[in-house]
């Protein structure tokens, strides 16, 4: 079918006058600008859909949302889902989120499902909580998380409240392709979710903090123009934190994110306003959520200015704190991903609890929690290094609001003893060694799109014997699902295949190489471990030098010019 004909058919499906007008203009212009809009479609993956707003199948719009929702409904029906099956729908405050959510509700209601929805914008963790609490067949959150202002997205959860896994995403994608696009929708708009669900979430979050008081702490908080602000501040207030100052210009939801270049707390500059306010307030702690409230960022004052905590530092401090203060024994477990720090495994062993390591993504951490449930284990915390933390079992996804609450509780208790969170970071280094990490990437273009394949094949066929003066103890091939030690002994991995190779050294260093799933990049991760003999600062200096040596050695083993790495 010619592009113009496909565009005309799409135009007939589109109920939105703005994208209809946009597409009519593209049809008039023709050529590459029109062809680009119909060169495939937004890929439905484990994060659902995410992309720029606009007309056509390669953008986020009402037709794409209706098609995706029809695919979710069809996949639910394949399981014999009865008409009484609950599906929960929520949304953030981005451009068109309200319209997309209404379309999703209408499509599901027409398909006979018992649709419950949030009438106002809500943080993503609240949607995950409701999906799990209500025993829903699925949950849909219209959000693009921390993407730029012109993006939107469509995130899908399944039974149990976790994100969909790749096999389920592929089945939904197939259902989208074979299901007719809904056009004329009925008047059944589902049922609004009651306020007591929010009360239940509050109670579950507040139950995560130990019951003792000790909240003499000055906090600066920002939701980065997102939807988590009021609920996060309310949680802190109910927990006894009455000295919380918000970044006023970033507190109310604003889909244009006017005060930040990129609304991701990991990005340089995103927290500048919060840090400036923290200086004025002589604060003890800065806390931030991303725009949909599922990520947590934190910063603490030092003699040299404010310092952001890394995702690994936040996850490991919280894990050690919760295992120390919350009740339970060896039935407890913690979890993280293969590119996060090895420190969590050592913390788990110290406390005598279970440990799980998964592929990257909270879909796998939620799956680890569910498998733990079946084995009689209780997940205390799961985290990934990209500022995602899941505490307890009420929300089976990352939740930046509950993480902010527990981190503030930990900081307050440290302050009561004349300490701060960095003292706790240093304590972990003294107990388990200083774990330092670095990551970088090499970008490749269309002329060299097999770079990732060549590098992985080289590491597989010619694994290094040593890197930076330390012998290689094992090489793990995640695509083949096997780990091979230096003696040739092979053990199978208990996780789905993915394109990644990891190298472990005798000195405790670990490296991974994998292609990005969303960009033309080959990513390199390195972690080194330095013993601490009293002076943590000296260990950090040694670790910094060691990281550079190991990264250079890894590039050499991969056959990549080190000068190509990103700054």
N, C-alpha and C positions, 0 to 999 in steps of 0.2 A: 504494500500500500504506500502511495506517495505521501511525503510529509504533509503537503497541503491538505490532502484528504483526511489524514489522521488528525490534523489540527482542527479541521472543520467538525469532525465527529466529537472531538473533545469539547469544542465550543458548545455543542448541543447538550452536553452533560453538565456544563458549568452553571451553577445557580447564582454566582457572585458577579454583580455588575462590574466591579473593579477589575477582576481578572478576565472577565469577558472582554472588556474594552482593551485591556493589555494584549490579549491574544488576537483580537481583531487587527490591532495595529501591527503585531508581528506577522500575521498572515499577509497584510498589505505589503510589508517590507520584504518578506520571503527570505530566501538565501540562507546563509549560515546562521544568522541570528534566530531564525525560526527552527532550523534543523537542530540546533543545540538544545532547544527545549524538548525535542522529541527523540533525542538520542538516548534511548533507554528510559529508565524511570528511577526515582529515588529507591535505593535498595532497602528492603525491609530486613533488618538484621536483629541482633540480640538487644539493641537499644531501641528497637522499633524503627521509627523514621526520624530524620532530622535534616533540615536544609533551609535554604533561603526561601522567603515568601515570593510567590509569583505564579504566573499561569503555566500550565503544562505539566506533564508527568515527572519532570525533573525538578520540580519546585514543590514547596508546601502550599496547598490550597484546599478548597472544600471538596473538590472531586477526589483528590488523593486521600483525604481523610475519610470520605464516604467509602471509597474502595477498600481502604485498610480495615475499617470497621466491619464492612461486609465480610471480609476475609476472616477476621477474628470470630465473628458470629458463625460462619460456616465451619471453622475449625472446632469451635465448641460443639456444634451440632454433630460432628463426626464422632464425638465421644458419647453421643446419645443424650446430650444435655437437655433436661426437661425445660419446659417454659418457665418453671419456677426458679431456674438457676439465676442467681444474683450476679450482676456485672456492675462494678463501681466505676464511675467516671469523675475525674477531677481535672483541674486546669490551673496554670499559673496566670500571670497578668501581662503576658506578652501580647503583641499585636495579633489579633484574630484568634487568640486562645478561646475567648468566649464563644465565638461563632463555631469554631472547630468542635468544641465540647458539646454544643447543642446538636450539631449534626451527628456526632457519635452517639449521643443519647437517643436521638430519633431513629437512627438505623437499627440500633440494638432493640429498641422497643418494638419497632415494626417486625423484627425477627422473633418476637415473643419472649424476650428475656425480661427479668425483673430488674430494671435499671434503677440504681440509686446513684445520686450525683451530688456533688458539692455545688451549691448555687453561686458561691463566691470563690475567688482564687484561694488556693491552699498550697502549702508546701508539699512537695512530692512524698516525704516520709508519711504524711497523714493519709495519702491515698494508699500507700503500701500497708499501713496499719489497718485501715478499714477493710481492705481486700482480705487480709488474714483474719481479722476479728469476725467478719461476717461469713466466713467460709465461702467467699465468692468464687465463681468459676474463673473470673478474670477481672483485672482492673486496668483502666486506661487513664493515663495522665498526659494531658496536652501540655508539653513543656519542651524547651530547648536548653534547659539547665543554665549553663554559663556561656552559651554561644553569643555571638554578636546580636545587636538589636534587630536586624532584619531577618533573623532565623526563627523558625519554630519547629516543633517536633511532636512526636506521638509515641509515648512509651508504654509498653505492655507488660503487665504482671499476670501471673497464672495462679492456680490453686496453691494455697499456702503463703501467698503474698510475696514471692520472689520474682525477680525479672525472668523473662523467658530465656531458655537456653537455645543454643544454635539449632538443634534438631527441630524444636518447636517453632522457632522463627522461620525455618525453611518450609515447614508445613503450612504456616500461616501465609507466607509469601506465595506458595503454590495455590492456596485457596483464593488469594486475591486475584490471581491471574485467571481463574476459572469461574469466578463469581460475577454476576452482572452488577454493574454500578447502580446503586439505588438513586432514583431521581425524585419521584413524587413521594414524599414522606408523610406519614400520618401525624395526628395531633397528640399522640401519647408521648408525654415528655418525661416519663419516669417519676421517681419520688425523691425529693430532697432528703439528704441525710440529716439526722437529728443532731442537735448541739451536744447531746451527751456523748457522742463519739469523740468529740474533741476533749471532753472531760476525761474520758477513758484514756486517751493518749497522754494527757497531762499526768494522770495518776501513774501510768506505767513509767513515764519518764522520771517523775519525782521519786519513784521507788528504786531507781538506780543509784541514788546517792545514799551513803551511810547516814543513819539518823542523827548523829551528833552535830551540834551547832559548830560555828567557827567560821563565820562568813564576813570577816572584816577585810574587805577587798574592794578596791576601786577599779571598776571595769569600764572600758569603752567598747561599744558594740556597733557593728554595721551589718545590714543584710544586703548591701550593694544594690539598692533599688529593687530588691526582690520581694518575695511574699512571706518570708520567715520572720520578719521583724517583730510583729506584735506577739506572736506565740512564743518566740525565743525569750523576749524580755519578760513576758508573763511567767514563764517557767523559772527564770532567774529570781524574779520577785517572790514567787511562792516558796522558793527554796531558801529565802532569807537574804538574798543579795539586794540590798536597798540602795546601793551606790553604783548605779549603772547609768552611764551617759551614752546616748545614741548619737551617731553622726546624722544630724537633722536633715541635711540635704540628700542623704541616701536612704532615709528610713521608709518613706512611702513608696509603694510599688510604682515604677515608671518604666514602661517598655522601651524607652529610648536610652536608658542608662546614661544620662547626660553628664555625669561627673567622672566617668571612667572611660578609658579607651577600649577596654575589654573587661567585661564583668566577671572575671575569673580570679578568685583570691590567690591563685598561684602565679598570676602574671605580675611582672614588675610594675609598680605604680598603682596597682588596684587598691592597696590599703593606705595610700599616702594620706588621705583625709583623716582616716582613723588614727594613724600614728601621730599626725600633727595635733589632733585633739587630745590624744593620750599624753603628749608632752605638756600641753596646757593644763590638763587635769591632774598631772603628776600621778597617773594611773599605775596600777600594778599589773594589769593584763588587758590586752586587746583581743577581742573575739570577733570573728566574721563568719557569716554564712554566704554561700553563693546564692544566685537569684531564686533557685527553687528550694533552697534550704537543706540540701542533702550533703553538702560538704562543710567542713570546719577548718578554719584557719585561726592561728593564734600567734601572738607576739608578746615578748616580755622585755622589760628594760634592762640594760646592762650599762657598765661604765662608758662603753663606746657607742651608746645609742640603742635603739630598739632592735631586737633580733627576732626574726620570724622562726618559729619552730617548723621543722620538716614534718612531712606526713609520717615518716617512720618514728620520729621522736614523739609525736602526739600519740600514735598508736601504741608504742611500747610503754610510755609513761602511764597511759590509761590502763593498759593490761596489768602492769605490775601493781598499780594502785588498787584496781578492782579485785585482783586476786588476793591482795593483802587485807583488804577491808571488808569485802562482801563474804557472806557465809557460803559454806560448801567445802567439798573435799575433792577427791580424785575423779569424781563424775563430771567435773567442770572441764571445759575445753576452750581453747583459743584458736584463731585461724588467721592466716594472711595469704598473700599471693607469692608466686615464685620470683617476682622481681622486687619484693619488699625485703626488709632487713632480716637476716638470720637471727637477729637478737631475740625476736619473739620466741623462737624455738628454745633458746636457752632460758628465757624467763619461765616458760611453761615447765621445763624440766626442774627448775629450781623450786617451783611451787607444787610439783607433783601432779600436774594436770595434763589432759590430752592436748595434742597439737595437730592441726591440719594445714596443709599447704595446697593451694589451688592455682589454676590458671588465673590470669588477670581478669578482673570484672566481678562485680558483686553478685551476678547471677550464680557464679561458682561458689562464692562464700555463703550465699543463701542455701545452695545445694549441700554444702558441707554441714551447715547447721541442721538441715533436715535429716541428713544421714546420721548426724550425731543424736538427734532425737530418737531415731529408730534403734540406735545402739545403747540408749540409756545415758547419753552424755548431754550436758547442758552448755550451750555456747554462752560464754561470758562476754567475749568481744571478738569481732573480726574487723580487720582493717586492710586498706591498701595504701601504698605510698602517695597516691594522688589526692590526699586530704579526705579520704573516705573512711568513716568509722561506723560500725554497727554494734550496738551494745544491747545485750539481753535478747529476748525472743519476741517482743511485741511488734517490732518492725524488722522484717527480713530484707532490709536494704540499708544502704548508708543513710545516716540520720545526723545531720550537722547540728540540730537543735539539742538533742539529748547529749550528744558528745560535748557541746559547749557547756552544758549544765554540769556534767561530771568533771570536765577539765577545770571549771571554775571552783568546784568543790575541792578538788585536789590542790589547786593553787592556794585556796584559803587555808587549808590545813598546813601546808608548807609555811605560809606566812605566819601562822600562829607560833611557829617554832623558829622564826627569824630566817626562813629560807624561801626559795622560789622554785619554779618548775625547772630551771636550769640546774639547780642543785640536785634535783631528782634525776635529771638526765646524766649528770656526772656520777651519781651513785651507781646507776646502771653500768656505766663504763668501768667503774672500779670493780664491780662484781663480775662482769661478764666480758670485759674487754671493750675497747672503744671501736664501735662499728661505724665506719665512714663509707659513704657512697658517692658515686658520681655517675652521671649518664650523659650521653651525647648521641649524635646521629650523623649519618651521611645522607644527603639528599641526592636522588638520582632523577634523571629526566627520561623522556620517552625513548631516547637513543640508547639508554642503558637500563632498560626496565627489568633485565634479568640479573642485576647486581645481587639482589638478595639471594636468588637461587644459587649463584656461583659461590657466594661466600659460605652459605650453609653447606653446600656440597663439599667445598674444600675442608671445612672444619670436620665434616663427617668422614671424609675419605682420608684426610691427613691430620688427625687431631694432634695438637702440640704435646710435647713431652714435658716442657717446662715453660713458664712465663715469668719474666722479671726475676729470675733466679730461684723460683720455687717450683718444685715438681708438681705436675698435674696428677691429682689423685683419682679423678673420674670425669667422664664426659657424658652428658645427658642429652639424648636426642628426643625431643618432645614430639617430633613428627612421627618417628618410628615407635615411640612409646617405650624407650629402653634407656637404662643407665649402665654404662660400661666402666668398670674400674681399671686401674693400671695393670692388673693381672689378667684382664680379659673377661672377668666374671660379669655376667649380664643379669640385671634385674628389671622386671617390668614396672612401668609406671601405672598408677591407678588414677588416670585422668585422661580426658579426651585428647586426641592428637592436635598439635598446633605447630606452626612453623617457628621453631626456636631451638637453639642449641646452647647448653650451659656447660661451663668448664669450672671445676673446683680444684683448688690448689692445697698443698699440704699445710700452708701457713694459715688456712682458714678463709682465704680470699675466694670470692665467687664472681663469675662473669656470665652474662647472657647476651646473646645476639638474636634479634628477631626483626622482621619487617613490621612497619606500622600497618595497622588494619585500615587506616583512613587516609594516609598520605604517602607519597612516594619517598619514603625514608627507610633507612636501615638503622635500627636503634641498638645501642651498645650500653649495657649496664655493668658496673663494677662495684663490688663491695670488698673492703679490706678490714681486717681486725688487728688492732694493736693492743698489746697488754698495757695496763696502767700501773705504774709503780708510784702511786701518790700524786704525781703531777699530770692531771688530765690534759692541760694545755700542751705539754710536751708531747703527749701521745697524739694529740690532734695534729701537731706539726709533722710528726713522723707519718701519720696516716695520709696527710695531704700529699706528701712527696711519694708515698707508696702508691696512692691512687694513680698518680701520673705515670709512674713506671709500669703498673699493671695495665692501664689503658693503652699505653704505647705498645706493650707486648701483645695485647689482644689484637690490636690493629695489624700488627706484623703477622700474627698467626692467621688472621683472616685474609691476608693479602691486600690490605687497603692502605693507601698512603695516609699517614696520620694527619697530614696537613689538610685533608678534606673534611675533617670533623668540624662540627659546628662550634662556635665560640662558647 
